[in-house]
């Protein structure tokens, strides 16, 4: 792996950790930037995962096995400590999909889109043109949603409970 990837991951981890210190800082807005770290992690993943050499089931299964055990362990610890309540559908949902952790659900959905896009790009002769069209389409959709649907009346981009969070990713 390239050394700069290790440094970028460290920076992302610090930015995301900082975003969880809202109750610690005297001014809560200092604890922002978590989404920037998340988006950078997605970009790093895309860079590192570009060379797909297997079918979707094996590739996606490997992604699940890399992400979900940590989710299950943390959720089990939280259940044991009483932060989550066992026996409800909500507790089960926290273990599978979309989980309590919004970024896990976002990653799992984006992996599907990513696999399809990379597979199509590798089969296309003019990859640059197709990628430009794809990026333009994503940009237009994003702008339309931002103008007509997104609530811009208050700052809430770093709120994990924002209904638009998965779209923003």
N, C-alpha and C positions, 0 to 999 in steps of 0.2 A: 504494500500500500504506500502511496505517496505520503511523505512526511507532512505536507501542508494540510492534508485531510485530518491528521491527528490534531493539529493546531486549531483548525476550524471547528472540529468537534468539541474541543476544550472551550473555545470561546462560546459556542452555542450552549454548552452546559452551564457556563457561568451566567450568560444572559437569561436563560430559562430559570435558573436557581434564583437569580435576582428578582425575577418577576413574582416569586412566591414570598417575598419579604414585605408585602404591603403593610402588615400589622406591626412590623418592626421599625420601619423608617418613620421619622417625624412628619414627613410629607408623603402620602401614599403614592403619588404619581412618580416618585423616584423608582418605584418597583415596577417599571414597565419594560416592555421589550421582549416578553416571553414569546409572543407570536413571531417576532423576527428570528429568534433562535429556532423555533419550530420550523419555519419556512426554510432556514438555512440547512437544518437537518434533512428536510425533504430534498433540497437541491443536492446535498452531499450524497444522499442515498441514490438519487438518480444518476449521479456521476459514477458511483461505485457499482451500480447494478446494470450498467449499460450493456455489457456483454452477456446476454442471456443465451445459454446453450442447451436448455432443456425445455420440456413441454410445460404448459401452464400449471398443471396439477402438482408436479414435482417442485417447480419454482415457487408457487404460492404456498405449498406445504412447508417448504423450507423457511419462508418468511413467517408463517404462523409459529413454527417451532422456535424461531429466534425471538419472537415478541411475546407470545402468550404465557410462557412459563413465568416470566417476571410479573406479569399482570396477576396470574393466579397466586403466586407467592405473596405479593403485597396485599391482594384482596383477602387471602386467608389470614394473614397477620392482622389486618384491620378487623376482620370478623372476630378473631380471637380476642382482640383488645376491646371489642365492643363499639368500635366506631361505625361499623355496619351491622345491621341486624339480619341474622340468618333466617331462613325459612320462608322468605318472601320471593315473589317473582323478581323483585328489584335486585335482590342478592344474587339470584341466578343470572340475571342480565349483566351484572357486574363482572361475572366470570367469563362470559362468552362474547356477546355483541349487543350493543355497542360499547359496553363496559362503562364504568363511571369516568374513565379517563378519555376525554374527547379525542385526544391526539391518536390514541390507538385505533379508534374507529375510523378516523380520517386516514391514517396510514393504510389500513386494510382496504379501504375503498380505492384510495389513490394507487395502490399497487396493481389493482386490476386494470385501471385506466392506463397506467404506465406500461404494463405488459402488452396490452393491445396496441398502444401507440408505437412502442419500440418494435414490435413484431411487424406492424404495417410499414414502418420506416425502413426496416431492413430489407423488405421485399420490393420497395419502390426504387426506381432508378433515380428520380430527381428528389432526393430526400430533403434537400434544402428548401425547395419550393413547397413541399407538403408540410414540413415543419413550420414554415412561415405562415401558411394558411391556417394550420391548427392554432398557432399562437395568436393570430389575428382573430380567429373565431372565439377563443377563450377571452381575449381582451374585450371584444365587443359585448359578449355575454356579461362579463364582469362590469363593464361600464353601464350597461342597461340595468342590471340588477342594482348597482350602486345608486343610480339616479332615481329609479322608480320604486324600489322595494326597501332598500337599506335605510334604517332609521339613523339619520345623522344629527338628531337633536341633542345628543349627549355623547360623551366619550365612553365607548364600551368595547373597543377593539381587543383589549386584553382580557375580556370577560369570557371565561370558558362556558358560561351559561348562555351566551349570546346564540340565538337560534341560527344565525347566519355563519357561525364559526366554521362549519365543515365546508360551506361554499367558499369562504374566504381562503381556506387552505387550498 
